[in-house]
């Protein structure tokens, strides 16, 4: 892939060897990039007010391999944490670790208010299996709603739940980190292949 890169003009790559944002937008993955938050959309937003002007610095919005993998890992990590406003710590850690902010914010929405109660039940079950503790899931049968049952589970077995949360957060952040690197390299190969095919015509 290095030889293929060297044959491409500067219009495709930055001086650091990363694909330029405009090239990403014109590529086959461009349609998916529209789903990721843009800087102009988040200017003066709640996150901008909470995290300050560092939130909008250009370096945190560049689609480099390192920044993308870090951003996706951070977003996946906080997506597994049962707490409100996950985007705030996700954005903050993206700034601290020089990660891609839009991807970290998008990855947080792997979980949402609809799926989170189900995830918490799974995390509790996982924690109880790891700690070899008896199941507490019977509490759900006595609850009026799933939300009430989840709250009761959290109060009844916080340690197994936190154990399950920690395991899920670390596991999915690693999957996000290495998975995003794999797909990043795959996308670059596809862009180079497409360019070379056009050159032969």
KEMAR-67668 format. One record per residue (C-alpha): x, y, z; residue number from 1; residue in three letters. Coordinates in steps of 0.02 Angstrom, whole numbers. Layout:
// KEMAR-67668
<r><c1>X</c1><c2>Y</c2><c3>Z</c3><pos>NUM</pos><code>ALA</code></r>
...
***
This chain:
// KEMAR-67668
<r><c1>0</c1><c2>0</c2><c3>0</c3><pos>1</pos><code>UNK</code></r>
<r><c1>148</c1><c2>116</c2><c3>27</c3><pos>2</pos><code>UNK</code></r>
<r><c1>200</c1><c2>103</c2><c3>-156</c3><pos>3</pos><code>UNK</code></r>
<r><c1>22</c1><c2>140</c2><c3>-210</c3><pos>4</pos><code>UNK</code></r>
<r><c1>19</c1><c2>293</c2><c3>-99</c3><pos>5</pos><code>UNK</code></r>
<r><c1>179</c1><c2>361</c2><c3>-172</c3><pos>6</pos><code>UNK</code></r>
<r><c1>104</c1><c2>354</c2><c3>-346</c3><pos>7</pos><code>UNK</code></r>
<r><c1>-42</c1><c2>464</c2><c3>-296</c3><pos>8</pos><code>UNK</code></r>
<r><c1>-37</c1><c2>652</c2><c3>-307</c3><pos>9</pos><code>UNK</code></r>
<r><c1>-38</c1><c2>772</c2><c3>-160</c3><pos>10</pos><code>UNK</code></r>
<r><c1>-222</c1><c2>805</c2><c3>-188</c3><pos>11</pos><code>UNK</code></r>
<r><c1>-260</c1><c2>640</c2><c3>-99</c3><pos>12</pos><code>UNK</code></r>
<r><c1>-143</c1><c2>642</c2><c3>51</c3><pos>13</pos><code>UNK</code></r>
<r><c1>-85</c1><c2>770</c2><c3>178</c3><pos>14</pos><code>UNK</code></r>
<r><c1>99</c1><c2>796</c2><c3>218</c3><pos>15</pos><code>UNK</code></r>
<r><c1>76</c1><c2>675</c2><c3>366</c3><pos>16</pos><code>UNK</code></r>
<r><c1>18</c1><c2>538</c2><c3>246</c3><pos>17</pos><code>UNK</code></r>
<r><c1>-166</c1><c2>545</c2><c3>296</c3><pos>18</pos><code>UNK</code></r>
<r><c1>-311</c1><c2>549</c2><c3>174</c3><pos>19</pos><code>UNK</code></r>
<r><c1>-381</c1><c2>725</c2><c3>154</c3><pos>20</pos><code>UNK</code></r>
<r><c1>-560</c1><c2>755</c2><c3>219</c3><pos>21</pos><code>UNK</code></r>
<r><c1>-620</c1><c2>805</c2><c3>45</c3><pos>22</pos><code>UNK</code></r>
<r><c1>-562</c1><c2>637</c2><c3>-23</c3><pos>23</pos><code>UNK</code></r>
<r><c1>-659</c1><c2>546</c2><c3>112</c3><pos>24</pos><code>UNK</code></r>
<r><c1>-817</c1><c2>642</c2><c3>66</c3><pos>25</pos><code>UNK</code></r>
<r><c1>-799</c1><c2>598</c2><c3>-119</c3><pos>26</pos><code>UNK</code></r>
<r><c1>-765</c1><c2>414</c2><c3>-82</c3><pos>27</pos><code>UNK</code></r>
<r><c1>-889</c1><c2>272</c2><c3>-59</c3><pos>28</pos><code>UNK</code></r>
<r><c1>-892</c1><c2>302</c2><c3>129</c3><pos>29</pos><code>UNK</code></r>
<r><c1>-944</c1><c2>483</c2><c3>104</c3><pos>30</pos><code>UNK</code></r>
<r><c1>-1129</c1><c2>443</c2><c3>124</c3><pos>31</pos><code>UNK</code></r>
<r><c1>-1096</c1><c2>373</c2><c3>297</c3><pos>32</pos><code>UNK</code></r>
<r><c1>-995</c1><c2>526</c2><c3>349</c3><pos>33</pos><code>UNK</code></r>
<r><c1>-1155</c1><c2>629</c2><c3>336</c3><pos>34</pos><code>UNK</code></r>
<r><c1>-1219</c1><c2>536</c2><c3>489</c3><pos>35</pos><code>UNK</code></r>
<r><c1>-1073</c1><c2>600</c2><c3>595</c3><pos>36</pos><code>UNK</code></r>
<r><c1>-1094</c1><c2>769</c2><c3>684</c3><pos>37</pos><code>UNK</code></r>
<r><c1>-1008</c1><c2>916</c2><c3>599</c3><pos>38</pos><code>UNK</code></r>
<r><c1>-916</c1><c2>1059</c2><c3>683</c3><pos>39</pos><code>UNK</code></r>
<r><c1>-1034</c1><c2>1194</c2><c3>619</c3><pos>40</pos><code>UNK</code></r>
<r><c1>-1183</c1><c2>1095</c2><c3>686</c3><pos>41</pos><code>UNK</code></r>
<r><c1>-1109</c1><c2>1087</c2><c3>862</c3><pos>42</pos><code>UNK</code></r>
<r><c1>-1048</c1><c2>1266</c2><c3>873</c3><pos>43</pos><code>UNK</code></r>
<r><c1>-1136</c1><c2>1355</c2><c3>1018</c3><pos>44</pos><code>UNK</code></r>
<r><c1>-1214</c1><c2>1189</c2><c3>1067</c3><pos>45</pos><code>UNK</code></r>
<r><c1>-1232</c1><c2>1119</c2><c3>1243</c3><pos>46</pos><code>UNK</code></r>
<r><c1>-1070</c1><c2>1021</c2><c3>1221</c3><pos>47</pos><code>UNK</code></r>
<r><c1>-976</c1><c2>1174</c2><c3>1157</c3><pos>48</pos><code>UNK</code></r>
<r><c1>-1032</c1><c2>1275</c2><c3>1308</c3><pos>49</pos><code>UNK</code></r>
<r><c1>-982</c1><c2>1137</c2><c3>1429</c3><pos>50</pos><code>UNK</code></r>
<r><c1>-814</c1><c2>1090</c2><c3>1351</c3><pos>51</pos><code>UNK</code></r>
<r><c1>-758</c1><c2>1261</c2><c3>1291</c3><pos>52</pos><code>UNK</code></r>
<r><c1>-675</c1><c2>1319</c2><c3>1130</c3><pos>53</pos><code>UNK</code></r>
<r><c1>-551</c1><c2>1174</c2><c3>1133</c3><pos>54</pos><code>UNK</code></r>
<r><c1>-699</c1><c2>1069</c2><c3>1077</c3><pos>55</pos><code>UNK</code></r>
<r><c1>-695</c1><c2>1153</c2><c3>905</c3><pos>56</pos><code>UNK</code></r>
<r><c1>-507</c1><c2>1147</c2><c3>874</c3><pos>57</pos><code>UNK</code></r>
<r><c1>-468</c1><c2>1080</c2><c3>702</c3><pos>58</pos><code>UNK</code></r>
<r><c1>-349</c1><c2>944</c2><c3>766</c3><pos>59</pos><code>UNK</code></r>
<r><c1>-493</c1><c2>855</c2><c3>854</c3><pos>60</pos><code>UNK</code></r>
<r><c1>-596</c1><c2>848</c2><c3>695</c3><pos>61</pos><code>UNK</code></r>
<r><c1>-467</c1><c2>778</c2><c3>573</c3><pos>62</pos><code>UNK</code></r>
<r><c1>-500</c1><c2>600</c2><c3>510</c3><pos>63</pos><code>UNK</code></r>
<r><c1>-326</c1><c2>530</c2><c3>544</c3><pos>64</pos><code>UNK</code></r>
<r><c1>-300</c1><c2>345</c2><c3>582</c3><pos>65</pos><code>UNK</code></r>
<r><c1>-243</c1><c2>376</c2><c3>761</c3><pos>66</pos><code>UNK</code></r>
<r><c1>-380</c1><c2>502</c2><c3>800</c3><pos>67</pos><code>UNK</code></r>
<r><c1>-518</c1><c2>394</c2><c3>726</c3><pos>68</pos><code>UNK</code></r>
<r><c1>-467</c1><c2>237</c2><c3>821</c3><pos>69</pos><code>UNK</code></r>
<r><c1>-450</c1><c2>333</c2><c3>984</c3><pos>70</pos><code>UNK</code></r>
<r><c1>-617</c1><c2>422</c2><c3>956</c3><pos>71</pos><code>UNK</code></r>
<r><c1>-710</c1><c2>262</c2><c3>919</c3><pos>72</pos><code>UNK</code></r>
<r><c1>-632</c1><c2>175</c2><c3>1070</c3><pos>73</pos><code>UNK</code></r>
<r><c1>-681</c1><c2>320</c2><c3>1185</c3><pos>74</pos><code>UNK</code></r>
<r><c1>-858</c1><c2>326</c2><c3>1118</c3><pos>75</pos><code>UNK</code></r>
<r><c1>-881</c1><c2>137</c2><c3>1136</c3><pos>76</pos><code>UNK</code></r>
<r><c1>-814</c1><c2>145</c2><c3>1314</c3><pos>77</pos><code>UNK</code></r>
<r><c1>-936</c1><c2>279</c2><c3>1372</c3><pos>78</pos><code>UNK</code></r>
<r><c1>-1080</c1><c2>199</c2><c3>1276</c3><pos>79</pos><code>UNK</code></r>
<r><c1>-1066</c1><c2>53</c2><c3>1399</c3><pos>80</pos><code>UNK</code></r>
<r><c1>-1075</c1><c2>164</c2><c3>1554</c3><pos>81</pos><code>UNK</code></r>
<r><c1>-1253</c1><c2>178</c2><c3>1624</c3><pos>82</pos><code>UNK</code></r>
<r><c1>-1259</c1><c2>366</c2><c3>1652</c3><pos>83</pos><code>UNK</code></r>
<r><c1>-1343</c1><c2>518</c2><c3>1575</c3><pos>84</pos><code>UNK</code></r>
<r><c1>-1253</c1><c2>643</c2><c3>1462</c3><pos>85</pos><code>UNK</code></r>
<r><c1>-1121</c1><c2>517</c2><c3>1405</c3><pos>86</pos><code>UNK</code></r>
<r><c1>-1071</c1><c2>636</c2><c3>1265</c3><pos>87</pos><code>UNK</code></r>
<r><c1>-992</c1><c2>757</c2><c3>1390</c3><pos>88</pos><code>UNK</code></r>
<r><c1>-859</c1><c2>636</c2><c3>1460</c3><pos>89</pos><code>UNK</code></r>
<r><c1>-837</c1><c2>563</c2><c3>1285</c3><pos>90</pos><code>UNK</code></r>
<r><c1>-799</c1><c2>736</c2><c3>1215</c3><pos>91</pos><code>UNK</code></r>
<r><c1>-688</c1><c2>780</c2><c3>1362</c3><pos>92</pos><code>UNK</code></r>
<r><c1>-582</c1><c2>622</c2><c3>1347</c3><pos>93</pos><code>UNK</code></r>
<r><c1>-571</c1><c2>650</c2><c3>1159</c3><pos>94</pos><code>UNK</code></r>
<r><c1>-490</c1><c2>819</c2><c3>1194</c3><pos>95</pos><code>UNK</code></r>
<r><c1>-373</c1><c2>747</c2><c3>1327</c3><pos>96</pos><code>UNK</code></r>
<r><c1>-320</c1><c2>600</c2><c3>1216</c3><pos>97</pos><code>UNK</code></r>
<r><c1>-319</c1><c2>698</c2><c3>1051</c3><pos>98</pos><code>UNK</code></r>
<r><c1>-454</c1><c2>588</c2><c3>976</c3><pos>99</pos><code>UNK</code></r>
<r><c1>-579</c1><c2>619</c2><c3>838</c3><pos>100</pos><code>UNK</code></r>
<r><c1>-724</c1><c2>707</c2><c3>924</c3><pos>101</pos><code>UNK</code></r>
<r><c1>-865</c1><c2>677</c2><c3>797</c3><pos>102</pos><code>UNK</code></r>
<r><c1>-833</c1><c2>489</c2><c3>795</c3><pos>103</pos><code>UNK</code></r>
<r><c1>-824</c1><c2>479</c2><c3>985</c3><pos>104</pos><code>UNK</code></r>
<r><c1>-992</c1><c2>570</c2><c3>997</c3><pos>105</pos><code>UNK</code></r>
<r><c1>-1071</c1><c2>460</c2><c3>864</c3><pos>106</pos><code>UNK</code></r>
<r><c1>-1008</c1><c2>299</c2><c3>945</c3><pos>107</pos><code>UNK</code></r>
<r><c1>-1091</c1><c2>345</c2><c3>1110</c3><pos>108</pos><code>UNK</code></r>
<r><c1>-1259</c1><c2>321</c2><c3>1024</c3><pos>109</pos><code>UNK</code></r>
<r><c1>-1224</c1><c2>136</c2><c3>1002</c3><pos>110</pos><code>UNK</code></r>
<r><c1>-1330</c1><c2>133</c2><c3>1159</c3><pos>111</pos><code>UNK</code></r>
<r><c1>-1481</c1><c2>244</c2><c3>1188</c3><pos>112</pos><code>UNK</code></r>
<r><c1>-1625</c1><c2>264</c2><c3>1312</c3><pos>113</pos><code>UNK</code></r>
<r><c1>-1718</c1><c2>120</c2><c3>1228</c3><pos>114</pos><code>UNK</code></r>
<r><c1>-1576</c1><c2>-7</c2><c3>1227</c3><pos>115</pos><code>UNK</code></r>
<r><c1>-1490</c1><c2>43</c2><c3>1389</c3><pos>116</pos><code>UNK</code></r>
<r><c1>-1610</c1><c2>-49</c2><c3>1509</c3><pos>117</pos><code>UNK</code></r>
<r><c1>-1580</c1><c2>-211</c2><c3>1412</c3><pos>118</pos><code>UNK</code></r>
<r><c1>-1392</c1><c2>-180</c2><c3>1415</c3><pos>119</pos><code>UNK</code></r>
<r><c1>-1394</c1><c2>-151</c2><c3>1604</c3><pos>120</pos><code>UNK</code></r>
<r><c1>-1484</c1><c2>-317</c2><c3>1630</c3><pos>121</pos><code>UNK</code></r>
<r><c1>-1351</c1><c2>-404</c2><c3>1524</c3><pos>122</pos><code>UNK</code></r>
<r><c1>-1210</c1><c2>-316</c2><c3>1618</c3><pos>123</pos><code>UNK</code></r>
<r><c1>-1283</c1><c2>-370</c2><c3>1784</c3><pos>124</pos><code>UNK</code></r>
<r><c1>-1300</c1><c2>-550</c2><c3>1725</c3><pos>125</pos><code>UNK</code></r>
<r><c1>-1119</c1><c2>-546</c2><c3>1662</c3><pos>126</pos><code>UNK</code></r>
<r><c1>-1055</c1><c2>-474</c2><c3>1826</c3><pos>127</pos><code>UNK</code></r>
<r><c1>-1146</c1><c2>-607</c2><c3>1927</c3><pos>128</pos><code>UNK</code></r>
<r><c1>-1072</c1><c2>-743</c2><c3>1817</c3><pos>129</pos><code>UNK</code></r>
<r><c1>-896</c1><c2>-673</c2><c3>1840</c3><pos>130</pos><code>UNK</code></r>
<r><c1>-916</c1><c2>-653</c2><c3>2029</c3><pos>131</pos><code>UNK</code></r>
<r><c1>-1008</c1><c2>-820</c2><c3>2043</c3><pos>132</pos><code>UNK</code></r>
<r><c1>-1156</c1><c2>-740</c2><c3>2131</c3><pos>133</pos><code>UNK</code></r>
<r><c1>-1339</c1><c2>-796</c2><c3>2125</c3><pos>134</pos><code>UNK</code></r>
<r><c1>-1448</c1><c2>-715</c2><c3>1993</c3><pos>135</pos><code>UNK</code></r>
<r><c1>-1547</c1><c2>-559</c2><c3>2040</c3><pos>136</pos><code>UNK</code></r>
<r><c1>-1648</c1><c2>-557</c2><c3>1880</c3><pos>137</pos><code>UNK</code></r>
<r><c1>-1802</c1><c2>-621</c2><c3>1972</c3><pos>138</pos><code>UNK</code></r>
<r><c1>-1824</c1><c2>-441</c2><c3>2030</c3><pos>139</pos><code>UNK</code></r>
<r><c1>-1879</c1><c2>-396</c2><c3>1854</c3><pos>140</pos><code>UNK</code></r>
<r><c1>-2029</c1><c2>-513</c2><c3>1869</c3><pos>141</pos><code>UNK</code></r>
<r><c1>-2097</c1><c2>-416</c2><c3>2018</c3><pos>142</pos><code>UNK</code></r>
<r><c1>-2073</c1><c2>-244</c2><c3>1940</c3><pos>143</pos><code>UNK</code></r>
<r><c1>-2215</c1><c2>-148</c2><c3>1858</c3><pos>144</pos><code>UNK</code></r>
<r><c1>-2106</c1><c2>-86</c2><c3>1715</c3><pos>145</pos><code>UNK</code></r>
<r><c1>-1936</c1><c2>-128</c2><c3>1644</c3><pos>146</pos><code>UNK</code></r>
<r><c1>-1867</c1><c2>40</c2><c3>1702</c3><pos>147</pos><code>UNK</code></r>
<r><c1>-1926</c1><c2>9</c2><c3>1881</c3><pos>148</pos><code>UNK</code></r>
<r><c1>-1849</c1><c2>-164</c2><c3>1875</c3><pos>149</pos><code>UNK</code></r>
<r><c1>-1682</c1><c2>-99</c2><c3>1813</c3><pos>150</pos><code>UNK</code></r>
<r><c1>-1676</c1><c2>33</c2><c3>1952</c3><pos>151</pos><code>UNK</code></r>
<r><c1>-1715</c1><c2>-103</c2><c3>2080</c3><pos>152</pos><code>UNK</code></r>
<r><c1>-1577</c1><c2>-213</c2><c3>2008</c3><pos>153</pos><code>UNK</code></r>
<r><c1>-1450</c1><c2>-72</c2><c3>2021</c3><pos>154</pos><code>UNK</code></r>
<r><c1>-1494</c1><c2>-45</c2><c3>2204</c3><pos>155</pos><code>UNK</code></r>
<r><c1>-1494</c1><c2>-230</c2><c3>2244</c3><pos>156</pos><code>UNK</code></r>
<r><c1>-1330</c1><c2>-283</c2><c3>2162</c3><pos>157</pos><code>UNK</code></r>
<r><c1>-1215</c1><c2>-134</c2><c3>2125</c3><pos>158</pos><code>UNK</code></r>
<r><c1>-1051</c1><c2>-234</c2><c3>2130</c3><pos>159</pos><code>UNK</code></r>
<r><c1>-1100</c1><c2>-365</c2><c3>2000</c3><pos>160</pos><code>UNK</code></r>
<r><c1>-1171</c1><c2>-227</c2><c3>1891</c3><pos>161</pos><code>UNK</code></r>
<r><c1>-1013</c1><c2>-122</c2><c3>1900</c3><pos>162</pos><code>UNK</code></r>
<r><c1>-909</c1><c2>-277</c2><c3>1862</c3><pos>163</pos><code>UNK</code></r>
<r><c1>-1013</c1><c2>-311</c2><c3>1707</c3><pos>164</pos><code>UNK</code></r>
<r><c1>-1004</c1><c2>-127</c2><c3>1657</c3><pos>165</pos><code>UNK</code></r>
<r><c1>-814</c1><c2>-124</c2><c3>1673</c3><pos>166</pos><code>UNK</code></r>
<r><c1>-792</c1><c2>-283</c2><c3>1571</c3><pos>167</pos><code>UNK</code></r>
<r><c1>-910</c1><c2>-223</c2><c3>1433</c3><pos>168</pos><code>UNK</code></r>
<r><c1>-830</c1><c2>-49</c2><c3>1427</c3><pos>169</pos><code>UNK</code></r>
<r><c1>-653</c1><c2>-116</c2><c3>1410</c3><pos>170</pos><code>UNK</code></r>
<r><c1>-702</c1><c2>-254</c2><c3>1288</c3><pos>171</pos><code>UNK</code></r>
<r><c1>-802</c1><c2>-143</c2><c3>1170</c3><pos>172</pos><code>UNK</code></r>
<r><c1>-676</c1><c2>-1</c2><c3>1176</c3><pos>173</pos><code>UNK</code></r>
<r><c1>-541</c1><c2>-124</c2><c3>1118</c3><pos>174</pos><code>UNK</code></r>
<r><c1>-657</c1><c2>-189</c2><c3>982</c3><pos>175</pos><code>UNK</code></r>
<r><c1>-691</c1><c2>-9</c2><c3>930</c3><pos>176</pos><code>UNK</code></r>
<r><c1>-506</c1><c2>35</c2><c3>929</c3><pos>177</pos><code>UNK</code></r>
<r><c1>-442</c1><c2>-111</c2><c3>825</c3><pos>178</pos><code>UNK</code></r>
<r><c1>-601</c1><c2>-125</c2><c3>721</c3><pos>179</pos><code>UNK</code></r>
<r><c1>-594</c1><c2>57</c2><c3>667</c3><pos>180</pos><code>UNK</code></r>
<r><c1>-410</c1><c2>38</c2><c3>619</c3><pos>181</pos><code>UNK</code></r>
<r><c1>-453</c1><c2>-114</c2><c3>514</c3><pos>182</pos><code>UNK</code></r>
<r><c1>-594</c1><c2>-25</c2><c3>422</c3><pos>183</pos><code>UNK</code></r>
<r><c1>-489</c1><c2>133</c2><c3>403</c3><pos>184</pos><code>UNK</code></r>
<r><c1>-353</c1><c2>34</c2><c3>312</c3><pos>185</pos><code>UNK</code></r>
<r><c1>-486</c1><c2>-56</c2><c3>211</c3><pos>186</pos><code>UNK</code></r>
<r><c1>-563</c1><c2>110</c2><c3>157</c3><pos>187</pos><code>UNK</code></r>
<r><c1>-394</c1><c2>181</c2><c3>104</c3><pos>188</pos><code>UNK</code></r>
<r><c1>-357</c1><c2>25</c2><c3>0</c3><pos>189</pos><code>UNK</code></r>
<r><c1>-527</c1><c2>43</c2><c3>-84</c3><pos>190</pos><code>UNK</code></r>
<r><c1>-496</c1><c2>228</c2><c3>-121</c3><pos>191</pos><code>UNK</code></r>
<r><c1>-324</c1><c2>190</c2><c3>-195</c3><pos>192</pos><code>UNK</code></r>
<r><c1>-395</c1><c2>46</c2><c3>-298</c3><pos>193</pos><code>UNK</code></r>
<r><c1>-535</c1><c2>155</c2><c3>-364</c3><pos>194</pos><code>UNK</code></r>
<r><c1>-411</c1><c2>292</c2><c3>-411</c3><pos>195</pos><code>UNK</code></r>
<r><c1>-294</c1><c2>171</c2><c3>-500</c3><pos>196</pos><code>UNK</code></r>
<r><c1>-441</c1><c2>96</c2><c3>-596</c3><pos>197</pos><code>UNK</code></r>
<r><c1>-490</c1><c2>270</c2><c3>-658</c3><pos>198</pos><code>UNK</code></r>
<r><c1>-310</c1><c2>305</c2><c3>-710</c3><pos>199</pos><code>UNK</code></r>
<r><c1>-304</c1><c2>149</c2><c3>-819</c3><pos>200</pos><code>UNK</code></r>
<r><c1>-459</c1><c2>201</c2><c3>-917</c3><pos>201</pos><code>UNK</code></r>
***
